[in-house]
Amino acid sequence: MTGPTRTHWAAITAVVLALLFAGAATVASAGGGKDAKSLVPTATSADAGFARDMAVHHQQAVEMSFIVRDRTQDDEVRRLAYDIANTQANQRGMMLGWLDLWGLPKVSADSEPMVWIRKDEHDAHSGHSGGHQAMDGSLMPGMATRADLERLGKASGKQAEIEYLRLMISHHNGGVTMAEGCVKLCAVATERSLAQGMVDAQRSEVDLMADLLRKRGAEARP
């Protein structure tokens, strides 16, 4: 009984934390406060860059969660996948809503992903090109490649669970890196609060997923 109960409550805790920050952001941006409406970021700001990039990042987490839902009958993994998909779809909608509120494009064809954080790294470490740039064909930190998604889609049962957990741990760790960047660089306080909520919730879920992997005789990829 210890395993399922811990899994259940850890997942709920992570979702509640994220949704609390999400709800606060919705109220602030819709309620005419002095934050999301009056402080309008530019298209090249960290606020806009984070909102655009994390919306894409979240969409892949939702996609992977739906894939594993159909590839396993394990209640623990399916519940976790549902919680991740629900939370990240909610947050994605908020970030896209902020871009609408600010009158900014949801897609920037003129810049590469993660420019908003790599610029800060370059400023802090002259000559450094940006340590968060993915080198495996993915767009942003922790994102799965097309080959990863195809492998997940072909797996089933325990192997699908292991593939999903490994991919999602990497995905969450990359998301934490991005969210920490927003906590440091974003000017809109509501967005920084949401980003901190992502950091806290996704770190908790990473611990949970590592436990689920160990129960399946596997470990996260280095």
Helices and strands as residue ranges (DSSP letters): H 2-30, H 46-69, H 75-101, H 115-124, H 146-154, H 157-185, H 189-215
